[in-house]
Amino acid sequence: MYAWPVGLTRHIESSELLETFKGWGHMSGVIPNTSLIYTKEWLGLDLSQKWLTIYDLCRQIGQGISMKKFELVFSFSALAYGMPNLWESIRALLAIATMHPSLFVDPPPYSSYNLADGFDPLRSRVRSIIASGIHNPAYDYNKGVPQCEIDDAADHLMKQWNCTLTSAHLLLRSQRFSKQTTWPLH
């Protein structure tokens, strides 16, 4: 299992995965001490509960851990048999398992994710976080920080959320540089 036959996978747009994640509404984080070893759970797996765990294990397979490749073959075949509607997701995970792990980011460290609110922060939640964290002795304790300053801070943070990436940032994200990399000066 060092290369997949041509035609096994098709190009899956990241927007397709994103729509799948949105449809789940909730995802669990990486579950420690989990493996790809076949169990009957694979026949009816709730992928929203295991996606990040399986993603992380597939990344590790890209590091050349051969025993895990055999575990993946048996478990994914059970998943495809038991849950044919997950075939597209299986294809994405197979692609991850065959690529170098440096191409993929580490999964986020949290135990669960509520995707019901979408992926943009809610202004009211940002404002609430700012207001709850203010301990500035320069302001009168009874009056607190003026609401307009909290609103300005929330607006400032919200404007940063959906920014366009610069070409330099995209370059850094698309390539992995070693410590010996020299940067051109132009």
PANUVEX-335429 format. One record per residue: x, y, z of N, C-alpha, C in turn; residue in three letters. Coordinates in steps of 0.2 Angstrom, whole numbers. Last residue first. Layout:
(voke (X, Y, Z), (X, Y, Z), (X, Y, Z), 'ala')
...
END
This chain:
(voke (74, 203, -8), (71, 207, -13), (66, 212, -10), 'his')
(voke (83, 191, -2), (82, 198, 0), (80, 202, -6), 'leu')
(voke (78, 174, 1), (80, 179, -3), (79, 186, -1), 'pro')
(voke (83, 165, 15), (78, 169, 12), (81, 174, 7), 'trp')
(voke (88, 148, 17), (90, 155, 16), (85, 159, 13), 'thr')
(voke (87, 135, 28), (84, 139, 22), (86, 146, 22), 'thr')
(voke (90, 127, 38), (96, 129, 34), (93, 134, 28), 'gln')
(voke (79, 123, 45), (83, 128, 48), (88, 131, 43), 'lys')
(voke (67, 121, 31), (72, 118, 37), (75, 124, 39), 'ser')
(voke (50, 124, 28), (57, 126, 27), (61, 123, 33), 'phe')
(voke (37, 118, 18), (40, 117, 25), (48, 119, 24), 'arg')
(voke (25, 128, 9), (31, 124, 10), (34, 124, 17), 'gln')
(voke (13, 134, 11), (13, 129, 6), (20, 125, 6), 'ser')
(voke (14, 144, 21), (10, 138, 22), (11, 132, 17), 'arg')
(voke (23, 152, 15), (25, 149, 21), (21, 143, 22), 'leu')
(voke (15, 157, 4), (21, 153, 3), (24, 149, 9), 'leu')
(voke (5, 163, 11), (4, 158, 7), (10, 153, 6), 'leu')
(voke (13, 174, 16), (10, 169, 21), (8, 163, 17), 'his')
(voke (17, 180, 4), (22, 178, 9), (19, 173, 13), 'ala')
(voke (4, 185, 0), (8, 180, -4), (13, 176, 0), 'ser')
(voke (-8, 185, 13), (-3, 188, 9), (1, 183, 5), 'thr')
(voke (-25, 182, 15), (-18, 180, 16), (-14, 183, 11), 'leu')
(voke (-37, 193, 21), (-34, 189, 15), (-27, 188, 17), 'thr')
(voke (-47, 189, 36), (-43, 193, 32), (-40, 189, 26), 'cys')
(voke (-57, 188, 45), (-58, 185, 39), (-53, 189, 34), 'asn')
(voke (-53, 194, 58), (-55, 187, 57), (-54, 184, 50), 'trp')
(voke (-51, 207, 59), (-45, 203, 58), (-47, 196, 56), 'gln')
(voke (-63, 213, 63), (-60, 214, 56), (-54, 210, 54), 'lys')
(voke (-64, 208, 76), (-69, 205, 71), (-66, 207, 64), 'met')
(voke (-55, 216, 82), (-54, 209, 82), (-58, 206, 76), 'leu')
(voke (-62, 229, 81), (-55, 228, 79), (-53, 220, 78), 'his')
(voke (-74, 227, 87), (-74, 228, 80), (-67, 227, 77), 'asp')
(voke (-69, 225, 101), (-72, 219, 97), (-72, 220, 90), 'ala')
(voke (-64, 238, 103), (-59, 232, 103), (-62, 226, 99), 'ala')
(voke (-76, 245, 102), (-70, 247, 97), (-65, 241, 97), 'asp')
(voke (-83, 240, 113), (-85, 239, 106), (-80, 240, 101), 'asp')
(voke (-74, 245, 123), (-76, 237, 122), (-78, 236, 115), 'ile')
(voke (-76, 258, 121), (-69, 255, 120), (-70, 248, 120), 'glu')
(voke (-90, 260, 124), (-87, 261, 117), (-80, 259, 116), 'cys')
(voke (-91, 257, 137), (-93, 252, 132), (-91, 254, 125), 'gln')
(voke (-77, 260, 148), (-82, 263, 144), (-84, 258, 138), 'pro')
(voke (-74, 250, 162), (-71, 252, 155), (-77, 255, 151), 'val')
(voke (-81, 255, 177), (-78, 251, 173), (-76, 254, 166), 'gly')
(voke (-87, 261, 188), (-90, 263, 181), (-87, 258, 176), 'lys')
(voke (-81, 256, 199), (-88, 256, 199), (-91, 257, 192), 'asn')
(voke (-67, 257, 197), (-70, 251, 198), (-78, 251, 197), 'tyr')
(voke (-61, 268, 185), (-65, 268, 191), (-68, 261, 191), 'asp')
(voke (-46, 263, 177), (-53, 265, 177), (-56, 264, 184), 'tyr')
(voke (-34, 258, 179), (-34, 265, 177), (-41, 268, 177), 'ala')
(voke (-34, 245, 182), (-35, 249, 188), (-35, 257, 185), 'pro')
(voke (-43, 234, 173), (-38, 239, 172), (-39, 244, 178), 'asn')
(voke (-47, 220, 168), (-45, 222, 175), (-40, 228, 174), 'his')
(voke (-57, 211, 157), (-54, 218, 159), (-53, 219, 166), 'ile')
(voke (-64, 200, 153), (-56, 200, 155), (-53, 206, 156), 'gly')
(voke (-77, 202, 150), (-75, 198, 156), (-68, 198, 158), 'ser')
(voke (-75, 210, 138), (-78, 213, 144), (-76, 209, 150), 'ala')
(voke (-70, 200, 129), (-66, 206, 131), (-69, 209, 137), 'ile')
(voke (-81, 191, 129), (-74, 189, 131), (-70, 195, 133), 'ile')
(voke (-91, 199, 124), (-92, 196, 130), (-85, 194, 133), 'ser')
(voke (-86, 201, 111), (-87, 207, 115), (-88, 205, 123), 'arg')
(voke (-87, 188, 106), (-80, 192, 106), (-81, 198, 111), 'val')
(voke (-101, 187, 106), (-96, 182, 110), (-89, 185, 111), 'arg')
(voke (-105, 196, 97), (-107, 196, 104), (-103, 192, 109), 'ser')
(voke (-99, 191, 85), (-97, 198, 88), (-99, 198, 96), 'arg')
(voke (-94, 175, 84), (-100, 179, 85), (-97, 186, 88), 'leu')
(voke (-82, 170, 72), (-84, 171, 79), (-90, 176, 79), 'pro')
(voke (-85, 158, 59), (-83, 165, 61), (-85, 166, 68), 'asp')
(voke (-90, 146, 57), (-83, 146, 58), (-81, 153, 60), 'phe')
(voke (-106, 140, 65), (-102, 142, 59), (-94, 142, 61), 'gly')
(voke (-113, 136, 76), (-113, 143, 75), (-108, 145, 68), 'asp')
(voke (-111, 122, 75), (-117, 125, 74), (-117, 132, 72), 'ala')
(voke (-100, 115, 79), (-99, 119, 73), (-106, 122, 71), 'leu')
(voke (-91, 113, 93), (-98, 114, 91), (-98, 118, 85), 'asn')
(voke (-79, 100, 97), (-80, 106, 93), (-88, 107, 91), 'tyr')
(voke (-68, 93, 109), (-74, 93, 105), (-75, 100, 102), 'ser')
(voke (-56, 94, 115), (-59, 87, 115), (-65, 87, 111), 'ser')
(voke (-42, 102, 106), (-48, 102, 110), (-52, 95, 110), 'tyr')
(voke (-31, 104, 97), (-30, 100, 103), (-36, 100, 108), 'pro')
(voke (-32, 100, 79), (-32, 105, 85), (-33, 101, 92), 'pro')
(voke (-19, 90, 71), (-26, 92, 73), (-26, 96, 79), 'pro')
(voke (-6, 98, 62), (-8, 94, 67), (-15, 95, 69), 'asp')
(voke (-7, 99, 44), (-7, 102, 50), (-9, 97, 56), 'val')
(voke (2, 91, 31), (-5, 92, 35), (-3, 95, 42), 'phe')
(voke (14, 88, 25), (9, 92, 21), (2, 94, 25), 'leu')
(voke (21, 80, 33), (22, 87, 34), (17, 92, 30), 'ser')
(voke (18, 67, 30), (14, 70, 35), (15, 78, 36), 'pro')
(voke (15, 63, 13), (20, 65, 18), (16, 69, 23), 'his')
(voke (1, 52, 9), (6, 58, 8), (10, 59, 14), 'met')
(voke (-7, 42, 12), (-2, 41, 7), (3, 47, 6), 'thr')
(voke (-17, 46, 21), (-12, 41, 23), (-6, 40, 18), 'ala')
(voke (-24, 56, 13), (-19, 58, 19), (-14, 53, 21), 'ile')
(voke (-31, 47, 5), (-26, 52, 2), (-21, 54, 7), 'ala')
(voke (-39, 41, 14), (-34, 37, 11), (-28, 41, 8), 'leu')
(voke (-47, 51, 18), (-42, 49, 23), (-37, 44, 20), 'leu')
(voke (-54, 53, 6), (-50, 58, 8), (-45, 56, 13), 'ala')
(voke (-60, 40, 5), (-56, 42, 0), (-51, 48, 2), 'arg')
(voke (-69, 41, 16), (-64, 36, 16), (-58, 38, 10), 'ile')
(voke (-77, 51, 11), (-73, 52, 17), (-67, 47, 17), 'ser')
(voke (-84, 44, 1), (-80, 50, -1), (-75, 52, 5), 'glu')
(voke (-90, 33, 8), (-85, 32, 3), (-81, 38, 1), 'trp')
(voke (-101, 34, 17), (-94, 37, 19), (-89, 36, 14), 'leu')
(voke (-111, 26, 12), (-112, 33, 11), (-105, 37, 13), 'asn')
(voke (-108, 13, 16), (-106, 15, 10), (-107, 23, 8), 'pro')
(voke (-104, 6, 30), (-106, 13, 29), (-105, 16, 22), 'met')
(voke (-99, -7, 29), (-104, -5, 34), (-108, 2, 32), 'gly')
(voke (-89, -6, 19), (-94, -11, 18), (-100, -9, 23), 'tyr')
(voke (-81, 4, 23), (-84, 5, 17), (-90, 0, 16), 'ala')
(voke (-77, -1, 36), (-81, 5, 36), (-84, 6, 29), 'leu')
(voke (-70, -12, 31), (-76, -13, 35), (-80, -7, 35), 'ala')
(voke (-59, -5, 25), (-64, -10, 21), (-70, -11, 25), 'ser')
(voke (-54, 1, 35), (-57, 5, 30), (-62, 1, 26), 'phe')
(voke (-48, -10, 42), (-53, -6, 46), (-57, -2, 40), 'ser')
(voke (-39, -16, 33), (-45, -20, 36), (-50, -15, 39), 'phe')
(voke (-31, -5, 30), (-34, -8, 25), (-40, -12, 28), 'val')
(voke (-26, -1, 43), (-30, 4, 39), (-34, 0, 34), 'leu')
(voke (-18, -12, 46), (-23, -10, 51), (-28, -6, 47), 'glu')
(voke (-8, -10, 37), (-12, -16, 36), (-18, -15, 41), 'phe')
(voke (-2, 2, 41), (-5, 2, 34), (-10, -4, 34), 'lys')
(voke (3, -1, 53), (-3, 3, 53), (-6, 3, 46), 'lys')
(voke (15, -7, 49), (10, -11, 52), (3, -7, 52), 'met')
(voke (23, 4, 44), (20, -1, 39), (14, -5, 43), 'ser')
(voke (25, 20, 44), (24, 15, 49), (19, 9, 46), 'ile')
(voke (27, 31, 36), (30, 25, 35), (29, 19, 40), 'gly')
(voke (21, 43, 38), (28, 43, 41), (31, 36, 39), 'gln')
(voke (8, 41, 35), (12, 44, 30), (20, 44, 32), 'gly')
(voke (3, 37, 47), (5, 31, 42), (9, 34, 36), 'ile')
(voke (0, 49, 53), (6, 45, 55), (8, 39, 50), 'gln')
(voke (-11, 52, 46), (-5, 57, 45), (1, 53, 47), 'arg')
(voke (-20, 43, 51), (-18, 43, 44), (-12, 47, 43), 'cys')
(voke (-21, 48, 64), (-18, 41, 63), (-16, 40, 56), 'leu')
(voke (-28, 60, 61), (-21, 60, 65), (-17, 53, 64), 'asp')
(voke (-40, 55, 56), (-35, 60, 52), (-28, 59, 55), 'tyr')
(voke (-45, 48, 67), (-43, 44, 61), (-38, 49, 57), 'ile')
(voke (-47, 59, 75), (-43, 54, 78), (-40, 50, 72), 'thr')
(voke (-56, 67, 68), (-49, 70, 69), (-45, 64, 72), 'leu')
(voke (-67, 58, 67), (-64, 60, 61), (-57, 63, 63), 'trp')
(voke (-75, 52, 77), (-69, 49, 76), (-64, 53, 70), 'lys')
(voke (-88, 58, 77), (-84, 57, 83), (-77, 55, 82), 'gln')
(voke (-91, 58, 64), (-90, 65, 67), (-87, 64, 74), 'ser')
(voke (-93, 45, 61), (-87, 48, 58), (-86, 55, 62), 'leu')
(voke (-98, 32, 69), (-100, 39, 68), (-94, 43, 67), 'asp')
(voke (-98, 16, 61), (-94, 21, 64), (-97, 28, 63), 'leu')
(voke (-101, 2, 59), (-106, 8, 60), (-103, 14, 63), 'gly')
(voke (-90, -5, 57), (-96, -7, 53), (-101, -1, 53), 'leu')
(voke (-81, -2, 67), (-80, 1, 60), (-86, 0, 56), 'trp')
(voke (-85, -9, 78), (-87, -2, 78), (-86, 1, 71), 'glu')
(voke (-78, -21, 78), (-85, -21, 75), (-88, -14, 74), 'lys')
(voke (-61, -17, 73), (-66, -19, 78), (-73, -18, 75), 'thr')
(voke (-45, -16, 68), (-52, -17, 66), (-55, -20, 72), 'tyr')
(voke (-34, -3, 72), (-36, -10, 73), (-43, -11, 72), 'ile')
(voke (-30, 10, 73), (-34, 8, 67), (-36, 1, 67), 'leu')
(voke (-32, 17, 90), (-28, 14, 84), (-33, 12, 78), 'ser')
(voke (-29, 28, 103), (-34, 25, 99), (-30, 22, 93), 'thr')
(voke (-24, 36, 113), (-23, 29, 114), (-28, 25, 109), 'asn')
(voke (-36, 50, 113), (-29, 47, 114), (-29, 39, 115), 'pro')
(voke (-45, 57, 100), (-45, 52, 106), (-39, 49, 107), 'ile')
(voke (-46, 73, 95), (-42, 67, 95), (-43, 63, 101), 'val')
(voke (-64, 79, 96), (-56, 80, 95), (-53, 73, 95), 'gly')
(voke (-79, 78, 88), (-75, 76, 93), (-68, 77, 91), 'ser')
(voke (-91, 89, 81), (-85, 85, 80), (-81, 84, 87), 'met')
(voke (-106, 94, 75), (-102, 93, 81), (-97, 88, 79), 'his')
(voke (-112, 96, 62), (-114, 101, 68), (-109, 100, 74), 'gly')
(voke (-112, 89, 51), (-112, 85, 57), (-114, 90, 63), 'trp')
(voke (-112, 99, 41), (-118, 94, 41), (-118, 91, 48), 'gly')
(voke (-99, 104, 42), (-105, 108, 44), (-111, 104, 45), 'lys')
(voke (-92, 93, 37), (-91, 95, 44), (-97, 99, 46), 'phe')
(voke (-97, 94, 24), (-98, 88, 28), (-97, 89, 35), 'thr')
(voke (-92, 106, 20), (-99, 105, 20), (-101, 99, 24), 'glu')
(voke (-78, 103, 21), (-81, 108, 25), (-88, 107, 26), 'leu')
(voke (-77, 94, 10), (-75, 92, 17), (-79, 97, 22), 'leu')
(voke (-80, 103, 0), (-84, 97, 1), (-83, 94, 8), 'glu')
(voke (-69, 112, 0), (-76, 114, 2), (-81, 108, 3), 'ser')
(voke (-59, 105, -4), (-59, 106, 3), (-66, 109, 5), 'ser')
(voke (-63, 93, -16), (-62, 100, -14), (-63, 101, -7), 'glu')
(voke (-54, 79, -21), (-60, 81, -17), (-58, 88, -15), 'ile')
(voke (-51, 70, -36), (-49, 76, -32), (-55, 78, -28), 'his')
(voke (-53, 53, -32), (-54, 59, -36), (-52, 65, -32), 'arg')
(voke (-45, 37, -31), (-48, 43, -28), (-49, 48, -34), 'thr')
(voke (-44, 27, -40), (-47, 25, -34), (-49, 31, -31), 'leu')
(voke (-37, 31, -52), (-44, 31, -52), (-47, 29, -46), 'gly')
(voke (-23, 22, -50), (-26, 28, -53), (-33, 27, -53), 'val')
(voke (-20, 14, -34), (-21, 14, -41), (-24, 20, -44), 'pro')
(voke (-9, 21, -22), (-15, 19, -24), (-16, 19, -31), 'trp')
(voke (6, 15, -15), (3, 20, -19), (-4, 17, -21), 'ala')
(voke (9, 7, -5), (13, 13, -5), (10, 18, -10), 'tyr')
(voke (4, -6, 0), (0, 0, 0), (4, 6, 0), 'met')
END
